[in-house]
Amino acid sequence: MAGLQTPLLAALLLLALAVHATEAGPYGANVEDSVCCRDHIRHQLPHRLVKDYYWTSDSCRKPGVVLVTLKNREICADPRVPWVKKILQKLDS
């Protein structure tokens, strides 16, 4: 019984990490107009890691912007937060 506990615990830990890593990601079809954010990233993302962005749909409950990192990860952020505004300004210039 003890031999099964370690692999099970490791699998649950990996699952928890995967869920946490995708918590702030966009959801919906892979069409820009239908993407919404369930949650926004809670910590500041360094602007040097962000290469692009796109806005979520106007029909979403929460306003959001999806930041695309250099590794093509998509992370939802609140466009009203000052550090997100700075990133958007840098990318637009």
GIFENZI-V622487 format. One record per pair of residues at least 6 apart in sequence whose C-alpha atoms are under 6 Angstrom apart, sorted by sequence separation. I is the first residue (numbers start at 1). GAP is how many residues later the second one is. If there is no record, write none. Layout:
i->I gap->GAP
i->I gap->GAP
This chain:
i->68 gap->6
i->28 gap->7
i->67 gap->7
i->27 gap->8
i->56 gap->8
i->66 gap->8
i->67 gap->8
i->27 gap->9
i->56 gap->9
i->66 gap->9
i->26 gap->10
i->55 gap->10
i->66 gap->10
i->26 gap->11
i->54 gap->11
i->65 gap->11
i->54 gap->12
i->65 gap->12
i->53 gap->13
i->64 gap->13
i->53 gap->14
i->64 gap->14
i->65 gap->14
i->24 gap->15
i->53 gap->15
i->64 gap->15
i->24 gap->16
i->52 gap->16
i->24 gap->17
i->51 gap->17
i->50 gap->18
i->51 gap->18
i->50 gap->19
i->51 gap->19
i->36 gap->20
i->49 gap->20
i->50 gap->20
i->35 gap->21
i->49 gap->21
i->35 gap->22
i->34 gap->23
i->33 gap->24
i->36 gap->24
i->40 gap->36
i->41 gap->36
i->40 gap->37
i->40 gap->38
i->37 gap->39
i->47 gap->40
i->25 gap->49
i->25 gap->50
i->24 gap->51
i->25 gap->51
i->24 gap->52
